């Protein structure tokens, strides 16, 4: 409860309404997207920044500090190397169903037309990395190459990307990893994004040849199931159990210190 009563030096809405107080925490520009990245399990500055490429690093640093002051984020120095690790507090983790609900609402009620200025191949690839259906993927090492057309001039975009799937891990490569490609996916960026979001049927895109698959026929047939391209996916976030373990350990440590202080 204390989270919303903590005061920081900025103008609020001047209302005691809980909705207004919650908006003071997560209503700032970019704040929800920063929380989205952390809910996806990103704990380090560069990883969070990668998910919000149009946000300046200075503003990201500012938002993280504000969220920490409000009690939804905590940070500590990395065990190795420079910089900090950022974790959600229990109050921050409690925002998960709220952020998920916003995504579900937007999928159901928002516009199904993605504007050209909102297209982002980097965000798309990192989103796919998080959303690979590993249960449907064969045990073998798989390399998927994506060649996108129709990139917008406003963004620093790349034409080709690679997903490498091996031993339950998925890596995104911005440069050719040098492995043999199992499936080549050529697509218009806008069309592929609409298909991935469930706004356009994959069957229609294949018929119009705005998305093409090349490679082993058996693997090609499975790609839609691996990447949830058949429209069955709904917005949601998995729980980062390793992050939760770190949070719980940290709070036990804080509680122990408080007990020592109160007992002295």
C-alpha angles and dihedrals in degrees: 000000000000093000095079093045095056111109126220128177102269139095117271132189095270093235133113091212109126091228090056092047091049090049089055088061102043104014099086117107110277094004094110092047091051088052090047090057092048092048087055088058103262108146105166129075097241092047092051091045091053089061093053102040095166092054115094116239090236091056091046090053090050093049092049090052091049093049089049092052089051092054101245096103132039129189139196135176117276115259089230128027129003129306135042140289114227121209134178117247119223087268090054093046088051087065091067097092090045094053090043091051091052090053092048091048092051091050091052102037106017126092115284090209112093111206117233091243090058095056113109122170092193093054089045093053094047089047091053090049089058093045105048111133096232092181089065096045119099117245092249124096110268131196120194120189120201121201111188127196128189096048117173119245092222093071133061094241134168125222098215131041134171134214114202115195119189136147094353093308127113123202129188115215124198090187128048105276090206096241125129109268115238098188129016115204116196115186149151104256094227094049094046091049091051090049092047090051091050095246097115126038113245089222091061093049091050091049091051090045092232086126121039131181123203128184142059107001094225092051093044090057090055099048095087090055092048094051099033092242096149096080096255095113122101126190113272144131130229120227114256097225095184090054091048090053090053091048093050092047091049093050092048088053091050091047091051091051091049091051091051091050094047091047095050 
